[in-house]
């Protein structure tokens, strides 16, 4: 019997019990669909997260304080480790640093008329606009060095904060309330397209001195951000910053009380986390394929029992053992292939359906589709092989006598 004849016979056998075949394929459909959807959504989340980091600024170095390394006593761990003199030292000793500013930050409730919105409050010097790639304005402009020196109660809104508070009205010159103090809006940063917890669009910027004196009551810095002059020399710039801070920011064990990260490090960490999450989700979804394969084996064993007399008759008129084996194996593979095709459609549809709700790009991973399809065929062969072998080993006389 030729291959195509065997395959068409296998399809007819499946069509003879449509409901049973569909229920059996359901595990494969769910498994394939889940794997494709999980990987697609994971890839979309990864791209959105990476885009968020890139939107925060270009060629950016970040210095964070109080990274506890080794044995650090409680008193030492609580000492403010980044100060204004560190910013001045970096400006003086790091020639690759084009712009430098200290920053402080916290969540804050902003109010305008009957609109309330919790946003991330960021204090920084005027150059923070350049470092965080926030110079393209929808309305107005930025605060100045003089505003910072006078601790002026002025602010610049990110796009999301503006939309929540003003709903497309003119914001420049309006007064909003932040932490029970009135601030004048100087401008609105244009839309960047960020999402998630560290959405660059959901920020309110105020002068650094204003944030520390009027809003947070702190003298130390939460961090220092730096724009390097050349993206190809980021590692050298990072080394210069570390060497500069090493001279003053160490504990009694000569361990640094800071950590310098460049944008590449942040991108690598985000890549690793998202890849791990995608693999984990795909692995969980693959369990459905295993369950589906077990279901296929069960149904194929039932099919062999139901068709025992048919097998005996075919052997009696000359059907070879290999023909019987390939016939039942093809039925199993056909079931998985049909389930795989339906699963691909379901998975692709799931990506396009869920991605807009999560506000991430819909990504169809062709490699995931190919691997899922190949795995479904493997499942069909693996779980269909035992029933097929069992069918091929039936003796014609015993099979014909089977009731």
VOPAGU-2260 file (C-alpha; in pm, 1 decimal, decimal comma):
REM VOPAGU-2260
SITE   aa  ch    i         X         Y         Z
SITE  UNK   A    0       0,0       0,0       0,0
SITE  UNK   A    1     142,8     333,0    -102,6
SITE  UNK   A    2     204,4     607,7     152,9
SITE  UNK   A    3     -74,8     836,7      32,1
SITE  UNK   A    4    -321,6     548,0      33,9
SITE  UNK   A    5    -222,4     466,5     390,3
SITE  UNK   A    6    -250,1     830,9     493,7
SITE  UNK   A    7    -596,2     871,4     338,6
SITE  UNK   A    8    -703,1     549,2     512,3
SITE  UNK   A    9    -576,7     690,5     841,3
SITE  UNK   A   10    -778,5    1010,2     789,6
SITE  UNK   A   11   -1091,4     808,6     711,0
SITE  UNK   A   12   -1041,2     606,8    1031,1
SITE  UNK   A   13   -1020,7     929,5    1231,1
SITE  UNK   A   14   -1326,3    1073,8    1053,3
SITE  UNK   A   15   -1527,1     762,4    1140,8
SITE  UNK   A   16   -1516,0     872,4    1508,6
SITE  UNK   A   17   -1511,2    1250,7    1477,5
SITE  UNK   A   18   -1599,7    1341,6    1835,8
SITE  UNK   A   19   -1355,8    1093,3    1987,5
SITE  UNK   A   20   -1079,3    1210,6    1754,7
SITE  UNK   A   21   -1142,0    1579,6    1836,8
SITE  UNK   A   22   -1143,4    1516,3    2210,8
SITE  UNK   A   23    -821,3    1317,3    2178,1
SITE  UNK   A   24    -656,7    1595,3    1977,6
SITE  UNK   A   25    -762,0    1856,7    2233,2
SITE  UNK   A   26    -451,5    1800,7    2447,0
SITE  UNK   A   27    -225,9    1853,6    2146,1
SITE  UNK   A   28    -422,8    2163,1    2039,5
SITE  UNK   A   29    -395,7    2316,7    2386,8
SITE  UNK   A   30     -28,9    2221,9    2416,5
SITE  UNK   A   31      80,1    2361,0    2078,6
SITE  UNK   A   32    -137,2    2671,2    2116,8
SITE  UNK   A   33      -7,7    2740,5    2467,0
SITE  UNK   A   34     358,3    2701,5    2369,6
SITE  UNK   A   35     324,4    2940,0    2073,6
SITE  UNK   A   36     117,7    3191,5    2272,3
SITE  UNK   A   37     347,5    3183,2    2576,8
SITE  UNK   A   38     664,2    3227,4    2371,3
SITE  UNK   A   39     501,5    3500,6    2159,0
SITE  UNK   A   40     377,3    3696,4    2461,0
SITE  UNK   A   41     712,1    3643,0    2635,9
SITE  UNK   A   42     899,8    3775,8    2333,6
SITE  UNK   A   43     663,7    4073,3    2312,1
SITE  UNK   A   44     716,7    4149,0    2682,3
SITE  UNK   A   45    1091,4    4122,2    2631,1
SITE  UNK   A   46    1086,9    4370,3    2343,0
SITE  UNK   A   47     867,8    4612,4    2537,5
SITE  UNK   A   48    1098,0    4594,2    2841,3
SITE  UNK   A   49    1409,5    4648,7    2631,8
SITE  UNK   A   50    1244,9    4940,3    2452,7
SITE  UNK   A   51    1158,3    5093,3    2791,9
SITE  UNK   A   52    1522,1    5079,7    2900,7
SITE  UNK   A   53    1638,0    5231,9    2572,8
SITE  UNK   A   54    1378,9    5509,7    2597,6
SITE  UNK   A   55    1511,4    5608,1    2939,5
SITE  UNK   A   56    1823,6    5745,5    2775,3
SITE  UNK   A   57    2117,3    5672,2    2548,2
SITE  UNK   A   58    2474,9    5592,4    2650,6
SITE  UNK   A   59    2359,3    5599,6    3012,5
SITE  UNK   A   60    2551,5    5491,6    3321,6
SITE  UNK   A   61    2370,8    5450,8    3653,2
SITE  UNK   A   62    2528,8    5461,2    3999,4
SITE  UNK   A   63    2331,0    5317,6    4292,1
SITE  UNK   A   64    2424,7    5350,4    4661,1
SITE  UNK   A   65    2441,0    5106,5    4952,7
SITE  UNK   A   66    2488,6    4781,5    4762,2
SITE  UNK   A   67    2576,7    4553,5    5053,7
SITE  UNK   A   68    2882,1    4344,1    4971,9
SITE  UNK   A   69    3045,5    4100,9    5212,4
SITE  UNK   A   70    3017,3    4168,3    5584,8
SITE  UNK   A   71    2878,1    4518,2    5622,1
SITE  UNK   A   72    2762,1    4626,1    5965,1
SITE  UNK   A   73    2419,5    4777,0    6012,3
SITE  UNK   A   74    2561,3    5121,6    6093,3
SITE  UNK   A   75    2779,3    5125,1    5783,0
SITE  UNK   A   76    2496,2    5002,8    5562,4
SITE  UNK   A   77    2281,5    5296,9    5674,8
SITE  UNK   A   78    2543,8    5565,0    5595,3
SITE  UNK   A   79    2442,7    5772,3    5288,3
SITE  UNK   A   80    2693,1    5664,3    5027,5
SITE  UNK   A   81    2628,1    5905,7    4741,1
SITE  UNK   A   82    2655,1    6281,0    4787,5
SITE  UNK   A   83    2687,2    6600,4    4586,6
SITE  UNK   A   84    3066,9    6582,6    4602,5
SITE  UNK   A   85    3050,6    6249,5    4415,2
SITE  UNK   A   86    2872,3    6422,8    4127,3
SITE  UNK   A   87    3138,5    6695,7    4124,3
SITE  UNK   A   88    3417,3    6435,8    4137,5
SITE  UNK   A   89    3271,9    6248,3    3838,5
SITE  UNK   A   90    3244,3    6572,3    3639,3
SITE  UNK   A   91    3603,0    6654,4    3725,6
SITE  UNK   A   92    3768,6    6313,0    3682,9
SITE  UNK   A   93    3567,3    6135,1    3411,6
SITE  UNK   A   94    3639,4    6296,4    3074,7
SITE  UNK   A   95    3398,4    6060,5    2896,0
SITE  UNK   A   96    3105,4    6188,1    3106,3
SITE  UNK   A   97    2919,2    6445,6    2896,3
SITE  UNK   A   98    2630,3    6509,5    3137,9
SITE  UNK   A   99    2602,1    6412,5    3505,0
SITE  UNK   A  100    2328,3    6463,4    3763,0
SITE  UNK   A  101    2236,7    6328,5    4100,4
SITE  UNK   A  102    1882,3    6200,8    4138,0
SITE  UNK   A  103    1627,0    6129,2    4406,4
SITE  UNK   A  104    1295,3    5958,4    4353,6
SITE  UNK   A  105     979,0    5825,1    4512,6
SITE  UNK   A  106     614,8    5764,2    4433,3
SITE  UNK   A  107     390,1    6065,1    4485,0
SITE  UNK   A  108      23,8    6153,9    4454,9
SITE  UNK   A  109     -37,5    6445,3    4218,6
SITE  UNK   A  110    -367,0    6635,0    4212,0
SITE  UNK   A  111    -521,1    6876,3    3965,4
SITE  UNK   A  112    -881,9    6984,4    4022,5
SITE  UNK   A  113   -1074,8    6656,2    4059,6
SITE  UNK   A  114    -804,2    6441,2    3897,1
SITE  UNK   A  115    -563,4    6233,3    4109,0
SITE  UNK   A  116    -271,9    6024,2    3984,6
SITE  UNK   A  117      13,2    5838,7    4157,2
SITE  UNK   A  118     328,6    5882,2    3952,3
SITE  UNK   A  119     702,7    5846,7    4001,2
SITE  UNK   A  120     851,2    6172,3    4126,7
SITE  UNK   A  121    1207,6    6230,2    4000,7
SITE  UNK   A  122    1435,0    6507,0    4121,1
SITE  UNK   A  123    1732,4    6600,2    3906,5
SITE  UNK   A  124    1931,8    6885,3    3760,0
SITE  UNK   A  125    1817,9    7027,3    3422,5
SITE  UNK   A  126    2052,9    6797,5    3226,8
SITE  UNK   A  127    1837,7    6502,2    3331,3
SITE  UNK   A  128    1625,8    6589,3    3026,5
SITE  UNK   A  129    1919,0    6511,5    2795,2
SITE  UNK   A  130    2040,9    6205,1    2985,0
SITE  UNK   A  131    1694,4    6045,2    2991,2
SITE  UNK   A  132    1617,6    6140,2    2631,4
SITE  UNK   A  133    1327,0    6363,3    2734,1
SITE  UNK   A  134    1399,6    6678,7    2535,8
SITE  UNK   A  135    1116,2    6640,1    2284,0
SITE  UNK   A  136     832,3    6838,0    2435,7
SITE  UNK   A  137     459,8    6820,2    2374,7
SITE  UNK   A  138     405,6    7148,2    2558,8
SITE  UNK   A  139     631,3    7408,8    2720,6
SITE  UNK   A  140     988,9    7348,0    2832,7
SITE  UNK   A  141    1216,1    7242,5    3119,6
SITE  UNK   A  142    1323,1    7404,1    3445,9
SITE  UNK   A  143    1657,0    7583,6    3456,0
SITE  UNK   A  144    1971,6    7581,2    3669,4
SITE  UNK   A  145    1838,7    7892,1    3843,5
SITE  UNK   A  146    1515,0    7706,6    3930,1
SITE  UNK   A  147    1724,7    7432,8    4085,7
SITE  UNK   A  148    1939,2    7678,3    4284,9
SITE  UNK   A  149    1628,8    7853,2    4421,7
SITE  UNK   A  150    1443,8    7526,1    4496,2
SITE  UNK   A  151    1160,5    7656,0    4279,9
SITE  UNK   A  152     830,0    7476,9    4299,1
SITE  UNK   A  153     815,2    7393,7    3931,1
SITE  UNK   A  154     770,2    7061,9    3749,7
SITE  UNK   A  155     765,9    6886,8    3411,4
SITE  UNK   A  156     512,5    6611,9    3345,2
SITE  UNK   A  157     563,9    6285,0    3161,2
SITE  UNK   A  158     300,4    6203,2    2900,4
SITE  UNK   A  159     102,7    5954,3    3112,7
SITE  UNK   A  160      96,7    6185,6    3415,4
SITE  UNK   A  161     -21,8    6467,9    3187,1
SITE  UNK   A  162    -300,6    6256,9    3035,0
SITE  UNK   A  163    -424,1    6140,7    3375,5
SITE  UNK   A  164    -426,4    6489,7    3524,9
SITE  UNK   A  165    -517,3    6714,7    3231,8
SITE  UNK   A  166    -680,8    6488,2    2972,5
SITE  UNK   A  167    -538,7    6673,9    2667,6
SITE  UNK   A  168    -595,4    7024,3    2811,1
SITE  UNK   A  169    -317,7    7282,3    2819,1
SITE  UNK   A  170     -98,6    7213,1    3121,8
SITE  UNK   A  171     166,1    7486,5    3095,7
SITE  UNK   A  172     118,6    7742,5    3370,5
SITE  UNK   A  173    -131,5    7529,3    3562,8
SITE  UNK   A  174     -81,5    7456,7    3931,6
SITE  UNK   A  175     -85,2    7099,5    4055,1
SITE  UNK   A  176     -49,1    6970,1    4408,0
SITE  UNK   A  177     230,0    6724,7    4489,7
SITE  UNK   A  178     263,4    6596,5    4847,0
SITE  UNK   A  179      51,7    6884,4    4980,5
SITE  UNK   A  180     255,5    7153,3    4803,9
SITE  UNK   A  181     167,2    7357,8    4495,2
SITE  UNK   A  182     381,7    7328,0    4181,6
SITE  UNK   A  183     366,0    7517,5    3854,0
SITE  UNK   A  184     376,8    7303,6    3539,8
SITE  UNK   A  185     647,8    7422,6    3299,2
SITE  UNK   A  186     608,9    7158,9    3028,2
SITE  UNK   A  187     499,7    6814,6    2913,3
SITE  UNK   A  188     741,8    6557,3    2768,5
SITE  UNK   A  189     618,2    6404,3    2443,0
SITE  UNK   A  190     499,6    6042,0    2429,4
SITE  UNK   A  191     771,8    5776,8    2430,5
SITE  UNK   A  192     555,6    5463,3    2438,1
SITE  UNK   A  193     669,6    5296,5    2757,8
SITE  UNK   A  194     486,4    5040,0    2973,6
SITE  UNK   A  195     521,4    4871,7    3310,6
SITE  UNK   A  196     647,6    4977,8    3651,3
SITE  UNK   A  197     935,7    5191,7    3520,2
SITE  UNK   A  198     736,2    5354,9    3244,3
SITE  UNK   A  199     940,6    5658,9    3127,2
SITE  UNK   A  200     612,8    5831,1    3035,0
SITE  UNK   A  201     475,9    5805,7    3389,2
SITE  UNK   A  202     710,2    6046,8    3568,4
SITE  UNK   A  203     698,8    6395,6    3717,0
SITE  UNK   A  204    1031,2    6581,5    3710,4
SITE  UNK   A  205    1121,6    6852,6    3962,4
SITE  UNK   A  206    1450,4    7034,3    4033,1
SITE  UNK   A  207    1686,7    6828,2    4248,2
SITE  UNK   A  208    1712,8    7088,1    4526,5
SITE  UNK   A  209    1335,5    7122,8    4534,6
SITE  UNK   A  210    1285,3    6748,8    4566,0
SITE  UNK   A  211    1535,1    6712,2    4848,9
SITE  UNK   A  212    1437,9    7019,6    5052,6
SITE  UNK   A  213    1064,3    7051,5    4998,7
SITE  UNK   A  214     939,3    6701,9    4916,8
SITE  UNK   A  215    1169,8    6435,1    5058,4
SITE  UNK   A  216    1374,1    6600,8    5331,5
SITE  UNK   A  217    1698,9    6420,3    5249,7
SITE  UNK   A  218    2054,1    6535,3    5186,3
SITE  UNK   A  219    2195,1    6224,2    5021,1
SITE  UNK   A  220    2131,2    6109,5    4664,0
SITE  UNK   A  221    1936,0    5802,4    4558,6
SITE  UNK   A  222    2151,4    5768,6    4250,8
SITE  UNK   A  223    2368,9    5935,9    3989,6
SITE  UNK   A  224    2300,9    5911,0    3617,3
SITE  UNK   A  225    2559,8    5986,2    3353,6
SITE  UNK   A  226    2557,0    6019,9    2976,6
SITE  UNK   A  227    2880,2    5897,5    2818,2
SITE  UNK   A  228    3014,5    6078,8    2514,9
SITE  UNK   A  229    3073,5    5765,8    2305,9
SITE  UNK   A  230    2861,1    5445,9    2305,8
SITE  UNK   A  231    3166,9    5243,7    2201,5
SITE  UNK   A  232    3354,9    5350,9    2515,6
SITE  UNK   A  233    3090,5    5267,1    2774,8
SITE  UNK   A  234    3309,5    5013,3    2954,4
SITE  UNK   A  235    3596,7    5264,2    2979,0
SITE  UNK   A  236    3359,8    5531,4    3108,7
SITE  UNK   A  237    3225,5    5286,5    3366,0
SITE  UNK   A  238    3581,1    5205,0    3478,2
SITE  UNK   A  239    3659,2    5575,5    3517,9
SITE  UNK   A  240    3347,6    5627,9    3732,3
SITE  UNK   A  241    3430,1    5325,4    3949,7
SITE  UNK   A  242    3790,6    5442,7    3997,3
SITE  UNK   A  243    3668,9    5789,0    4096,0
SITE  UNK   A  244    3418,0    5666,2    4355,4
SITE  UNK   A  245    3653,5    5396,3    4487,0
SITE  UNK   A  246    3860,3    5672,0    4648,3
SITE  UNK   A  247    3584,2    5778,6    4888,9
SITE  UNK   A  248    3289,9    5534,9    4884,2
SITE  UNK   A  249    3417,2    5223,6    5060,7
SITE  UNK   A  250    3339,7    5059,5    5393,3
SITE  UNK   A  251    3589,9    4958,3    5662,8
SITE  UNK   A  252    3665,8    4638,0    5468,1
SITE  UNK   A  253    3754,5    4839,1    5155,4
SITE  UNK   A  254    3445,8    4711,4    4977,7
SITE  UNK   A  255    3264,2    4961,0    4753,3
SITE  UNK   A  256    2932,0    5095,1    4881,0
SITE  UNK   A  257    2803,6    5155,0    4531,1
SITE  UNK   A  258    2750,3    4979,5    4203,0
SITE  UNK   A  259    2785,8    5121,9    3854,9
SITE  UNK   A  260    2570,0    4978,3    3578,8
SITE  UNK   A  261    2566,4    5068,7    3214,8
SITE  UNK   A  262    2272,9    5039,5    2981,7
SITE  UNK   A  263    2419,6    4724,7    2828,4
SITE  UNK   A  264    2420,7    4553,8    3171,6
SITE  UNK   A  265    2057,0    4646,8    3224,9
SITE  UNK   A  266    1966,0    4517,8    2879,4
SITE  UNK   A  267    2154,3    4190,6    2940,1
SITE  UNK   A  268    1984,3    4134,0    3275,7
SITE  UNK   A  269    1643,2    4206,9    3126,9
SITE  UNK   A  270    1720,1    3968,4    2838,5
SITE  UNK   A  271    1819,7    3689,4    3076,0
SITE  UNK   A  272    1513,4    3735,1    3297,7
SITE  UNK   A  273    1270,2    3741,3    3006,1
SITE  UNK   A  274    1435,1    3442,3    2836,5
SITE  UNK   A  275    1414,0    3242,1    3160,1
SITE  UNK   A  276    1049,2    3340,4    3201,3
SITE  UNK   A  277     966,3    3242,3    2841,8
SITE  UNK   A  278    1136,7    2902,9    2880,3
SITE  UNK   A  279     955,5    2841,5    3208,7
SITE  UNK   A  280     615,7    2928,9    3060,9
SITE  UNK   A  281     679,9    2720,2    2748,9
SITE  UNK   A  282     785,1    2426,5    2967,9
SITE  UNK   A  283     463,7    2448,1    3168,4
SITE  UNK   A  284     260,5    2465,6    2847,6
SITE  UNK   A  285     446,3    2163,0    2709,5
SITE  UNK   A  286     294,4    1950,3    2985,6
SITE  UNK   A  287     -33,0    1973,3    2788,9
SITE  UNK   A  288     144,3    1806,3    2495,9
SITE  UNK   A  289     257,6    1522,7    2720,2
SITE  UNK   A  290     -97,2    1476,6    2850,4
SITE  UNK   A  291    -226,3    1488,9    2492,2
SITE  UNK   A  292      24,6    1223,7    2388,8
SITE  UNK   A  293     -87,8     992,8    2666,8
SITE  UNK   A  294    -447,0    1043,5    2552,6
SITE  UNK   A  295    -350,6     951,8    2196,9
SITE  UNK   A  296    -179,7     633,6    2313,9
SITE  UNK   A  297    -487,9     538,9    2512,7
SITE  UNK   A  298    -723,1     592,5    2218,0
SITE  UNK   A  299    -493,1     406,1    1978,0
SITE  UNK   A  300    -486,7     106,4    2213,1
SITE  UNK   A  301    -865,3     115,0    2221,7
SITE  UNK   A  302    -867,4     138,7    1842,2
SITE  UNK   A  303    -642,3    -167,9    1810,9
SITE  UNK   A  304    -879,7    -364,1    2036,4
SITE  UNK   A  305   -1186,8    -251,1    1840,8
SITE  UNK   A  306   -1030,1    -340,3    1505,6
SITE  UNK   A  307    -875,7    -674,2    1599,2
SITE  UNK   A  308   -1089,0    -869,5    1348,4
SITE  UNK   A  309   -1008,8    -615,2    1076,0
SITE  UNK   A  310    -636,6    -663,3    1143,8
SITE  UNK   A  311    -674,3   -1041,2    1129,0
SITE  UNK   A  312    -863,5   -1020,1     799,0
SITE  UNK   A  313    -604,2    -791,5     641,4
SITE  UNK   A  314    -323,2   -1022,7     752,0
SITE  UNK   A  315    -509,6   -1326,8     621,8
SITE  UNK   A  316    -528,4   -1177,3     270,6
SITE  UNK   A  317    -158,9   -1090,6     264,5
SITE  UNK   A  318    -101,7    -765,1     453,3
SITE  UNK   A  319     251,1    -755,6     590,3
SITE  UNK   A  320     343,9    -672,0     948,4
SITE  UNK   A  321     514,6    -348,2     836,9
SITE  UNK   A  322     195,7    -237,6     659,0
SITE  UNK   A  323     -17,8    -283,8     971,1
SITE  UNK   A  324     240,8    -102,7    1186,9
SITE  UNK   A  325     269,8     194,7     949,7
SITE  UNK   A  326    -111,2     213,8     918,5
SITE  UNK   A  327    -171,2     261,2    1291,2
SITE  UNK   A  328     138,0     479,1    1332,1
SITE  UNK   A  329      11,9     707,8    1054,9
SITE  UNK   A  330    -324,1     739,3    1231,0
SITE  UNK   A  331    -147,4     859,2    1544,8
SITE  UNK   A  332      74,4    1100,8    1351,2
SITE  UNK   A  333    -222,7    1230,0    1149,5
SITE  UNK   A  334    -411,8    1298,7    1470,4
SITE  UNK   A  335    -117,3    1498,5    1606,3
SITE  UNK   A  336     -62,6    1684,0    1277,3
SITE  UNK   A  337    -424,9    1794,7    1255,5
SITE  UNK   A  338    -416,6    1890,8    1623,6
SITE  UNK   A  339     -89,6    2074,1    1564,0
SITE  UNK   A  340    -233,7    2278,9    1276,2
SITE  UNK   A  341    -535,3    2376,7    1486,3
SITE  UNK   A  342    -302,1    2453,3    1778,7
SITE  UNK   A  343     -88,3    2684,5    1562,7
SITE  UNK   A  344    -398,2    2879,9    1459,6
SITE  UNK   A  345    -514,4    2899,0    1822,7
SITE  UNK   A  346    -166,8    3005,0    1944,7
SITE  UNK   A  347    -121,8    3278,4    1681,8
SITE  UNK   A  348    -474,1    3403,4    1748,7
SITE  UNK   A  349    -403,6    3402,9    2122,5
SITE  UNK   A  350     -93,9    3620,9    2076,4
SITE  UNK   A  351    -285,1    3882,0    1876,0
SITE  UNK   A  352    -574,0    3869,6    2123,8
SITE  UNK   A  353    -376,5    3897,5    2449,8
SITE  UNK   A  354     -91,5    4130,4    2344,6
SITE  UNK   A  355    -307,4    4448,1    2322,1
SITE  UNK   A  356    -441,8    4391,1    2674,4
SITE  UNK   A  357     -86,7    4360,5    2810,9
SITE  UNK   A  358      25,6    4659,4    2599,7
SITE  UNK   A  359     311,7    4466,8    2443,1
SITE  UNK   A  360     384,1    4402,6    2073,7
SITE  UNK   A  361     237,1    4086,0    1923,1
SITE  UNK   A  362     534,6    3872,6    1822,1
SITE  UNK   A  363     493,4    3552,4    1621,2
SITE  UNK   A  364     801,9    3341,1    1676,1
SITE  UNK   A  365     849,2    3128,2    1362,1
SITE  UNK   A  366    1106,5    2912,6    1537,4
SITE  UNK   A  367     853,4    2833,5    1811,0
SITE  UNK   A  368     597,6    2730,2    1547,2
SITE  UNK   A  369     849,0    2501,9    1375,3
SITE  UNK   A  370     963,1    2345,5    1704,0
SITE  UNK   A  371     606,3    2299,4    1827,2
SITE  UNK   A  372     507,7    2136,0    1497,2
SITE  UNK   A  373     808,5    1903,5    1506,0
SITE  UNK   A  374     732,7    1817,0    1867,9
SITE  UNK   A  375     371,2    1732,7    1782,6
SITE  UNK   A  376     492,5    1488,0    1514,0
SITE  UNK   A  377     735,8    1339,9    1766,0
SITE  UNK   A  378     449,8    1297,0    2014,0
SITE  UNK   A  379     246,4    1118,3    1747,2
SITE  UNK   A  380     530,2     879,9    1665,7
SITE  UNK   A  381     637,2     821,1    2026,1
SITE  UNK   A  382     293,1     758,3    2172,0
SITE  UNK   A  383     158,7     583,1    1864,1
SITE  UNK   A  384     447,2     340,3    1828,0
SITE  UNK   A  385     348,3      96,6    2102,9
SITE  UNK   A  386     -16,0      56,0    1987,3
SITE  UNK   A  387     108,4      16,1    1627,4
SITE  UNK   A  388     358,9    -252,1    1727,4
SITE  UNK   A  389      91,1    -429,1    1928,0
SITE  UNK   A  390    -142,1    -427,6    1627,6
SITE  UNK   A  391     128,1    -556,2    1392,0
SITE  UNK   A  392     208,6    -852,9    1621,5
SITE  UNK   A  393    -144,8    -990,7    1632,6
SITE  UNK   A  394    -169,8   -1344,0    1493,1
SITE  UNK   A  395    -422,0   -1373,7    1204,1
SITE  UNK   A  396    -602,1   -1683,0    1343,0
SITE  UNK   A  397    -639,7   -1538,2    1691,7
SITE  UNK   A  398    -746,8   -1203,5    1551,4
SITE  UNK   A  399   -1016,4   -1356,5    1331,4
SITE  UNK   A  400   -1151,1   -1553,5    1627,8
SITE  UNK   A  401   -1159,8   -1238,1    1850,2
SITE  UNK   A  402   -1508,6   -1141,2    1966,6
